[in-house]
């Protein structure tokens, strides 16, 4: 037990008490932490979830729960509704250095664990400091930040007391943390820490507005070490972390001596280099210490609960949180396909009248070839026919980044000839978060060739580009769909090996669609005269790591270039055309073969295939083939052609 435990328990703090979730007016309490901790750790057995609530703050004169009425905050509270494999004991281990309470919530089950964490502050903070203190606390506790519910961050949020339904009494747990009270004065440098959290590279000019403040004298080295370690994990270079350490030191009311800053900075870097094979980090990549580099997951942990259901951006077509690709030859229509997909997700309407998005969601379209004017033309065509409500959702949810005239590589060679991820993916994500906000459903990157550095035929270079796309996926918690060209030797059929460059690219993405032009012989066989039909395309899934591939689709390209589902039922038009030609031409089998045999001729059949088709018609009684002489169509054959 800590020596200052009694002192902690004697400190008084402000809390607001509510009778139930509908209560707006609170009873204000100014209680010792001994009293508050006892109440927070005493369970309530309740049939209903709606019991007493507590708000870790002091309300203004109105005593009503609203953000504008909060005067000060006395504790940080975090909900952990998706612990990602972390157990109750794991969460205690992560937070044991602090003074507070961890408990299960009323909705907690063994299959779907739910936890709440309360961390008491040494002193109450003004409401204006709440966001920076909370965010900076999570920055210095990055492992905890991975599992807390980011949506539960409203300053006026009230939380249920430790409670459980009677049937779950054995599953309810609570632990009082016996560490130190969190000192908020160490976390009040919002502009500086916001930059270090969000940027992979910070230049000097961006730091001119750092606020004064910083760490208390007794904890300066500890926070300097945490800061440097955090910056290294964010991917900054040694020079950049040293610059930032000195900038941070100047914000302190009593700065550390410069030689002490240098010594602490070098010590953290030396430890990092020893633990990471003496290699500086690639920008945007995170390295853990040797002891924590690999996360060993026991099977018992996976079998203890049911796996989560597959989440979809477009149901049964495009899973969420993956990197996917569409490959096609230039000019086939993949950019229009991407535009239709973007509009479908942004509006929540069916894709090609067949696949339904889970919900309307934000979409970012990064265009490396088509400028804003071309994007505008294609967008107008893609939204044609949508309802006013669907168009309004497109207006709200769809955003474009025009990089057609820019040279912004996601990967490039360094001076050692190795491929690095550049700062561009991270900067794009930061701008999206800043201007569009969270909850991005899809990011489209069109095309791969405009953003990939290095040699596309080298496996390592291709893999690094996939990792750059994965970085966008992870930074935005979204799905990434990239558009890619096929190689010169690609055949007409769908095949994942048709993608241009190293196969490592296709190996790295989780889902691949191929868009192909449907050739005339196949069109003639299935649908009749190609001249009477629009250009047809096939879309098929040639790689699907997560479940059954989506069913192939036939798409028609309209005169304006946009696409639509071609829903004409395929029939054996080839048979009808053959019967009609046999009846008109009056040729023997040999003559017919000589005139029409060949894949580039009228029926699209090689000589052998054509002879086999004629024999089939003969066996089915639709034509007669004499040993010598002209073939004729039977009465049954004539009836077939008139159906």
Secondary structure, DSSP 8 states (H G I E B T S, - for coil): --TTHHHHHH-EEEEEEESSTT--B-EEEEEEHHHHHHHHTS-EE-SSS---EEESEEE-TT-B-SGGGEEEEEEEEEEES--TT--HHHHHHHHTTBEEEEEE-TT--SSS--EEEEEEEEEEEEGGGHHHHHHHHHHHTHHHHTTS-TT---TT--EE-SEE-GGGGGG--EEEEESB-B-GGGG--HHHHHHHHH-S---GGGGTT--S----GGGHHHHHHHHHHHHHHHT--HHHHHHHHHHHHHTSTT---HHHHHHHHHHHHHHHHHHTTT----TT-----GGGSS----HHHHHTS------EEETTTEESS-EEEEEE-TTSSHHHHHHHHHHHHHHT--BTTTB-BSS--EEEEEESSS-HHHHHHHHHHHTTT--HHHHHHHHHHEEEEE-TT----SEEE-TTS-EEE-SHHHHHHHHHHHHT-S-EEEEEEE-GGGT--S-TTSHHHHHHHHHHHHHHHHHHTSEEEEEEEB-TT--SS--GGGBSS-HHHHHHSSEEEEEEE--HHHHHHHHS-GGGS--EEEEEEEEESSSS----EEEEE-TTS-EEE-------HHHHHHHHHHHHH---HHHHHHHH-BTTSTT-B-HHHHHHHHHHHHHTTSEE--SSS--EE-HHHHHHHH-
